[in-house]
Amino acid sequence: MKLVSTFFMILLTVFCNAQEENNSIFDIQIEHFTVQNQSLKKALKQLEKLSGTKIGYAGDTTVFDKEITVNLQNKTVREILEELMTGTRYQFKVLQKNILLFRKKTERKTINGYIKEKGSGEHLPGVSIYIPELGLGTITNNYGFYSLTLPEGHYKLLISYLGYGTINTAINLIENSELNIDLQIVEESLEEVLITDQKVTRQSQTTRMGVTPLKISDVANTPSLLGEKDVLKTLQLLPGIQSGVEASSGVYIRGGTPDQNLIILDEAPVYNSNHLFGLFSVFNGDAIKSVEVFKGGFPARFGGRLSSVININMKDGNKEKLEGNVSLGIISSSALLEGPINRGKTSFLISARRTYADLVSKPFQPKDLAVGYYFQDVNFKIHHVFNTKNKLFLSTYYGQDNFTSKNRKNNDRSDNKIAWGNITSTLRWNHQFNSRLFSNTSLIFSNYKFKVAAENESQYINFTFNTSSGINDYGFKTDIQYLPNPKHTWSFGAVGIYHNFTPQRFVLKETGIDDINKSQELNSFESAVYAEDNWRITDRWSFSSGLRFSNFTYKLSNYAALEPRLTVAWRMTPDIAIKTSYSKMNQYIHLLTNSGIGLPTDLWVSSTDKVRPQLSEQIALGIAKDFGDTGYSLTIEGYYKKMNNVISYREGASFLVLSDLESGKNVSWEENITIGKGWAYGAEFLFRKQLGKLTGWIGYTIAKSERQFDELNLGKKFNARYDRRHNISLVGIYKPNKKITVSANWVYSSGLNYTLPNLQTAGSDDQFPIDSGSDVIGDPVFEFATKRNNFRGEAYHRLDLGVQFHKKTKRNNERTWGFSLYNSYGNRNPLFYYVSTNNTSFTALGGDNSTATEKTLRRYSLLVFIPSFNYTLKF
């Protein structure tokens, strides 16, 4: 027994000595340990030399190839290893006087939460959450939600969003946890966490292409016509997006038409985006939180249009305090108020805008004639938080344009009215099932209506005319997002929309003539299911894939289609990526237009058994280059798009043609149209600077857009009306300090296409003679065009300048005085062309007097050197 005891004492002594020796290895003090942009493997080699011990490792060794930078003073070997192994899932121990690194057997945990704006509680979409140790990250969705599933361990989180301070914070992920972050605007400072500087999402690190997020601050700071903050006008300054005619807020994206753009306001489609006959858009810039434009590489969750998706989200309303602003401009004024109903739980937002052109012009009009025009719009939203997992949003938009003309002369009376407008309403429910599964369910209503009314009374005749058209949508949509890990994001969902169209409603009453009362009504149902996956395969390869199955039913006709979507990105270097995408889209509703400038006479109609859905296929290839953390980036994209079943009015047809004059039969809108094909291809260049006192971009687009209809242009291809070969935009915003913002933009684009009869030569700057022959009695002259869109108008260019002066009051309110010059050097850009006729008398050789008719094409310009002023008070 005594021998056994002695043996155990010897073993215990040896064990204790070994432990002390092992501990002594970890306790070795290193005076200086510095590694600068070297691999972890080289850092461990350096530690071997300094500590005099061997370090071995097993398992996946790729982690030891990552580059690190550390600078440690007076640290033990244990402390240095803990620093080097942070975020690697490796443990270490001493084995036979050597240090062994081995992979931990750990579970995966999830951290999730919401990113909000500090002081208002506004949820922020598109915020980047990045883990430098793993080279992984994610972004918040449209409702500010994020989720990351990672192995247990210590990590650093880098949370960044342009315009806000970047937060660098550490977490110890040992269990599923929730972390909500408040970001603050960069001018202010946080005490609880460290704000480093502004960060931008690198274009070379994102998979998506053909996507352009637009900062609301750019909308507010860009010079604008008559001081109106206009989202769509600012979008026109980006490559691949162009305007129609002078000052129009319509957008033509990659050779498409306005009806091929899906414009969404809080999930609800907006069918007419114009105020004042296209001069302004219907979106009040004060009420908007975010804008994102998809020109290609469309996510599968979007569908129903061919050319683009413009996704606009309203602000949720301040949950912490009451605040607002009032803006006064030359043509209109607006006001916004937001604040808590139940602090931290329920908030509201209401904004309103109205033009007062009718009120200003009224005193200057004659007594027997009154002409008036005004537009107005209202945005309203309520956001309620039931708990951290359930939120409810109710948002509504109402907008209306009214043009009236009243004429009183003796006993005669004439009243005319044109009115059009939108109403949208969305009820949304956010639900978080667990830390990785998030859903949004929406009930959606959208209405667009256009009306024309005319009444004439006299002692001889009474005349009444009314016509209208419109569309009502009743929709349901659910979107589910599943985030299993930082490399995968799954999204899937379904949508259903009941369309009620009224293409034409026509009433005519006239003394001595039978009343005419005709109308058309179409009902159809559109539905779709989709799934998409964003997958980062390796550090170099990533892709976004999706599949959408859409279905459309009209009476006995049924159209179904598969719409595959794919985007692939390859990072050649940390700052350069090559991307390619393919998208297939179907459009089941159509816009009949003969103006092309967004007038309310354009009609929305449904696909029918005679009119098939429009179809597009688009491929794109591009390269994205970031210049370090400077905020500079360059993107170049080329695209090719083919469109089938595009529609257009036949020659001479319009929305007012309801019957054939010869036969007297009713004429349906389907008989007024022709169906054809379209092509669009081009290249886009965007050089952008997003950090510093001076920000802005340079954009250039070279493009071509063509159409072909069997019944137009002898069945041959022709250039589309808005085919503009070259588009250039230069935008600069300079903020030398908090009190001044100086901005400027210069745009240039090739001229629009027009169809002119017998065009021969081009004359002076303002006149283009047309040889129409002599006008002889009994021998009429017929003018015709040998080719559609055979004349390209003059190039368009202008320079806009703006300056804003900001001042903080004693009550911490902010006053802003804004001055701008639209078309500052007064270029006479064409609004439209018209033909003037001049008759010239001369004596013929036989001595007879004759008359010759000369017709001249003239340019009409409207907006030449337009100064404006606006005043804004934020409280």
Buried (B, 14 or more C-beta within 10 A) or exposed (E): EEEEEEEEEEEEEEEEEEEEEBEEBBEBEBEEBEBEEBBBEBBBEBBBEBBEBEBEBEEEEEBBEBEBEBEBEEBBBBBBBEBBBBBBBBBBEBEEEEBBBBBBEBEEBBBBBBBBBBBBBBBBBBBBBBBBBBBBBBBBBBBBBBBBBBBBBBBBBBBBBBBBBBBBBEBEBEEBBEBEBBBBEBEEEEEEBEBEEBBBBBBBBBBBBBBBEBBBBBBBBBBBBBBBBBBBBBBBBBBBBBBBBBBBBBBBBBBBBBBBBBBBBBBBBBBBBBBBBBBBBBBBBBBBBBBBBBBBBBBBBBBBBBBBBBBBBBBBBBBBEEBBBBBBBBBBBBBBBBBBEEEEBBBBBBBBBBBBBBEEEEEEEEEEEBBBBBBBBBBBBBBBBEEEEEBBBBBBBBBBBBBBBBBBEEEBBBBBBBBBBBBBBBBBBBBBEEBBBBBBBBBBBBBBBBBBBBBBBBEEEBBBBBBBBBBBBBBBBBBBBBBBBBBEBBBBBBBBBBBBBBBBBBBBBBEEEEEEEBBBEBEBBBBBBBBBBBBBEEEEEBBBBBBBBBBBBBEEBEBEBEBEBBBBBBBEEBBBBBBBBBBBBBBBBBBBBBBBBBBBBBBBBBBBEEBBBBBBBBBBBBBBBBEEEEBBBBBBBBBBBBBBBBBBBBEEBBBEBBEEEEEEEEBBBBEBBBBBBBBBBBBBBBBBBBBEEEBBBBBBBBBBBBBBBEEBBEEEBBBBBBBBBEBBBBBBBBBEEEEEBBBBBBBBBBBBBBBBBBBEEEEEEEEBBBEBEEBEEEEEEEEEBEBBBBBBBBBBBBBBBBBBEBEEEEEEEBBBEBBBBBBBEBBBBBBBBEBEEEEEEEEEEEEEEEEBBBBBBEBEBBBBEBEBEBBBBBB
